[in-house]
């Protein structure tokens, strides 16, 4: 059975590290250590590579004309399913495998798939809550601006200038979204590894990102840097048309490598969740 890692207050019985069979080394790893550990996990868990490879292949086929014989609505459904599977199910499966490795209780492929699929309702519930929050909170924050714009005579955009107005609107709408994305980043791990419900998963992720703010910022910086390095144009226009034929191949390679690295990061996220929830437990 796949292990469940929760906070001590939510555990029946003793929740110390020894009883959970979690080594002190696990709690002391840095972000880079967790990432290196995740890479080694790929080597010892070929099922992760196999499932990831299937989804990457599906994504590449959907991006080409290989399946244009299918009706457009069917293709849209396939794209939605593969996106959900890649963003959430693979991350859930990786998280389950990570939990087993960190507790010395290896998870079988069947157990990993069962846990991932069983937690789909909770993941969907969290997604709905996040979408609702990302729509409602920016709208509420923008109400004072709308009221002010209605009170001020004339056109506010002409008064302050378009760049200033666009910046203000962008901050009002983007800042809350990015903040929520930051605070709720570990919700999938809380849902799957901790088997928390949607609302409790939000609270757990909020607490972890509060305690591990510096570590998470480092994750974001490295992740953004990796994405930029992979998705920069591989054949600039000034290099000539002779390399134009390489662009599709380079794009396919960079996209596939980027998706593979995102799964490696999923292992690091699961590791940091375990560190966070255990550290939270120790400090409670």
ABEGO torsion letter per residue (X at the ends): XBBBBBBAAABBEBABAAAAGBBAAAAABBAAAAAAAAAAAAAABAAAAAAAAAAAAAAAAAABAAAAABBAAAAAAAAAAAAAAAAAAAAAAAAAAAAAAAAGBBBBAAAAAAAAAAAAAAAAAAAAAAAAAAAAAAAAAAAAAAAAAAABBEBAAAAAEAAAAAAAAAAAAAAAAAAAAAAAAAAAAAAAAAGBBAAAAAAAAAAAAAAAAAAAAAAAAAAAAAAAAAABBABBAAAEAAAAAAAAAAAAAAAAAAAAAAAAAAAAAAAAAAAAAAAAAAAX
